[in-house]
Amino acid sequence: MIALLSRLFSRREPVLSEATPQDAAAIAKLHAASFNRGWSEDEIDRLMLERNVLTHRATVNGRLVGFIISRIAAGEAEILSVAVATSYRRKGLARRMLNLHMGRLAGSGTRVLFLEVDEGNAAACQLYRRAGFREAGRREGYYTMADGKRATALVLRRDLT
Ligand SMILES: CC(C)(COP(=O)(O)OP(=O)(O)OC[C@H]1O[C@@H](n2cnc3c(N)ncnc32)[C@H](O)[C@@H]1OP(=O)(O)O)[C@@H](O)C(=O)NCCC(=O)NCCS
């Protein structure tokens, strides 16, 4: 009965907030589950300790289910990575994280946001296009996929002002 009540009242809706280096292990785990080449906890920890790096996280009952991370320089920023845990995908969570992230970047003076994405990554391309990103360049054969094939990177841009 108690277990049932605690399940009923436990929060299932992801809560968004700024991440800290203490989230590095959970971010590394989600990154490794989401991309062919993972980042180590140490790489993420060092990245997050940089003063010009902004990271947001989505948690459910304290468990990390999404993150987005950018590096800022001279009024511009680049999204380095974004991922959502598989069981939370296609529920608008990446869109919510991206909107919060762009709002914070704009609020702290970032005027333009860039990123690179595999043109075959339908989910990511749709996410960015719906958020107003436009193609600023193409890098043919830029990525090497798990099967050894090459894929094109799109450089996308979004003005924040
Ligand atoms: C890309 C990713 C972050 C999207 O997260 P998400 O929370 O599922 O995205 P959302 O639910 O906010 O959806 C955003 C848009 O993308 C669309 N979308 C999401 N998954 C899709 C898919 N598999 N195929 C086509 N469109 C998709 C949604 O329909 C939505 O578009 P809409 O506004 O027109 O309805 C997630 O799929 C992921 O973690 N992928 C692995 C890591 C990755 O590829 N990151 C991007 C690297 S650049």
The ligand as an ORCA input file, in Angstrom:
! r2SCAN-3c Opt
* xyz 0 1
  C      17.620     14.173    -30.491
  C      16.952     13.961    -29.129
  C      17.714     14.758    -28.084
  C      15.493     14.462    -29.210
  O      14.943     14.364    -27.902
  P      13.365     14.277    -27.646
  O      13.120     14.671    -26.233
  O      12.868     12.963    -28.096
  O      12.821     15.399    -28.635
  P      11.393     16.130    -28.536
  O      10.389     15.161    -28.016
  O      11.571     17.417    -27.816
  O      11.072     16.378    -30.067
  C      11.537     17.508    -30.771
  C      11.090     17.395    -32.207
  O      11.802     16.320    -32.842
  C      10.875     15.369    -33.362
  N      11.434     14.054    -33.180
  C      11.859     13.497    -32.022
  N      12.314     12.258    -32.263
  C      12.153     12.038    -33.600
  C      12.452     10.956    -34.448
  N      13.000      9.816    -33.976
  N      12.188     11.090    -35.783
  C      11.650     12.230    -36.275
  N      11.354     13.319    -35.500
  C      11.600     13.205    -34.183
  C       9.616     15.550    -32.531
  O       8.463     15.091    -33.203
  C       9.611     17.041    -32.334
  O       9.175     17.662    -33.537
  P       7.771     18.450    -33.568
  O       8.001     19.664    -32.687
  O       7.632     18.765    -35.007
  O       6.744     17.519    -33.010
  C      16.919     12.451    -28.753
  O      16.369     11.711    -29.826
  C      18.292     11.869    -28.407
  O      18.745     11.944    -27.259
  N      18.977     11.284    -29.433
  C      20.311     10.684    -29.205
  C      21.365     11.760    -29.031
  C      21.403     12.710    -30.221
  O      21.335     12.320    -31.376
  N      21.540     14.018    -29.910
  C      21.622     15.072    -30.892
  C      23.034     15.269    -31.331
  S      23.204     16.713    -32.355
*
